[in-house]
Each structure stands twice: as structure tokens, then as C-alpha cells.
């Protein structure tokens, strides 16, 4: 990975928060880390009225389109969108 995890997160944070706001979601955390599967880019979101699996799917599609567009992560990675509590 060319850049440090913290640098990548810093570069995508504003857009990630903007996408969440557009969907009336709150972005709580972005983590980029390595585990036995490889690199994981994880976004944690929530909706005040309760977060659905559909919210995670829609956010995932939007953030994935943005990440593909800017092509900031050179290595293969897994994108995960999770909620602080699925309803």
C-alpha cells in the first residue's frame, strides 16, 4: 500500500461524510486495516431512527463508486459497511 492508512482515511473522509449526510446517515468511523483476508476498508454508519441492511447496501454502492473513481487504494481490499445496530 503506497500511502499510510491514516493518509487514505484523511483523503476520503470528507466525501464519505457527505455521502452519509445525503442519505441521512451518520458516519461514525472509517478504518483501514489488514487481517488474514488482506486489506479491509470498513465504514461504520447509523441512522437515528434505526439502520437497515438496505442503508448499508446503498451506502456501500455510493462509497464504492467514489473509491473506484478516485482510485486511491492501489492494493486489493475488501469494502465493508456496518452499522452500530441493524434494525
Secondary structure as UniProt FT lines:
FT   HELIX           5..22
FT   TURN            23..24
FT   STRAND          26..35
FT   TURN            36..37
FT   STRAND          38..46
FT   TURN            48..49
FT   HELIX           53..70
FT   STRAND          77..83
//
